[in-house]
Amino acid sequence: MSRSQPQPKMKPPPRPLFTCGLFRHCTDSVLSPTGATAPPPSDAAPNPSPPPQPLPLATASQPPPPDTAPSSSSSSSSSASHSFTQWRFPLSHHHHPPDPPAPIPDAFRAAELHFASGARLPALRVLERAISPDPSSPGGDCACPAIVMAGVVESLRDPETARAAAKVLLALVLGEGNRRVAVELGAVGAAVEAVGAGGATAERALAALELMCGAAEGAEVVRWHALAGTALARAAEGMGERGRECAIGVMAAAWGGAAAGEAPLEVGRAVVVALQKECGARGRRKGTQLLKALKESGRLDIDGQC
């Protein structure tokens, strides 16, 4: 009977494919391909060492659920992200206001140092910041030093600094106390030249020129300046309403009244053209008075009706 029914031969268990203890433990229990059962646990060779625990990497590769994430890890990640954001993109978007302008006496001293070293534009910027916010205060409160006014006048003759210088000069001569020193240091002639050059500087130069012509010395400089008649006539005919009124005011101060007989002929023609355009009440009043004086003195050869 034992010959007719031979016992099936037991095959040795397959060799483990992996040397890892974890996978060895799994493959040791795999059944033979023949379907025979494995030896009972009591007959199996004892395992010299317990199977190693699963490596931390196997479980760490799966991220923990959100509700089980430790708070310390979350806070550290948030802190790192916050630090990078703060370094790369500023958190505060508020623009800091510019530094307040220096007091006018301090600005004069700083501008004097800049002018002495030849740095005209920095000097003008210091003066502009100190004077422009309140241009009505410098004249009565603080007289401009002669050396600073001389630097402004020189800057007005320089095409690179003329625009800033015209703005500063206008702010300075709004105060009556600074007009005489400006006239004495050649500001009237520099302003006439700036008007003749045209551009963005001409209108402010005209406004400063009209203020300086409020003094008799300023009007006299305009009267005898070789370029004044032509420059003012072009301004009266070609500028906007504000510049036109200033040009008429300068011509009225220089050639109005008894000085009308000395006016160039282009002055009368320019006033007539200017009054036919848009002109404010002040410009129209001064222009009408100037035309009347020119006609009486024989310096107006056309009908000056407005």
Sequence and secondary structure as in RCSB ss.txt:
>XXXX:A:sequence
MSRSQPQPKMKPPPRPLFTCGLFRHCTDSVLSPTGATAPPPSDAAPNPSPPPQPLPLATASQPPPPDTAPSSSSS
SSSSASHSFTQWRFPLSHHHHPPDPPAPIPDAFRAAELHFASGARLPALRVLERAISPDPSSPGGDCACPAIVMA
GVVESLRDPETARAAAKVLLALVLGEGNRRVAVELGAVGAAVEAVGAGGATAERALAALELMCGAAEGAEVVRWH
ALAGTALARAAEGMGERGRECAIGVMAAAWGGAAAGEAPLEVGRAVVVALQKECGARGRRKGTQLLKALKESGRL
DIDGQC
>XXXX:A:secstr
 TTTS           S  SHHHHHHHTT   TT      TTTS   SS      HHHHHTS   GGGS HHHHH
HHHHHHHHHHHHHS S            HHHHHHHHHHHHHTT HHHHHHHHHHHHTTSTTHHHHH    HHHHH
HHHHHHTSTTTHHHHHHHHHHHHTSGGGHHHHHHTTHHHHHHHHHHH STHHHHHHHHHHHHTTSHHHHHHHHH 
TTHHHHHHHHHHHS HHHHHHHHHHHHHHHSGGGGGG  HHHHHHHHHHHTS   HHHHHHHHHHHHHHHHTT  
 S    
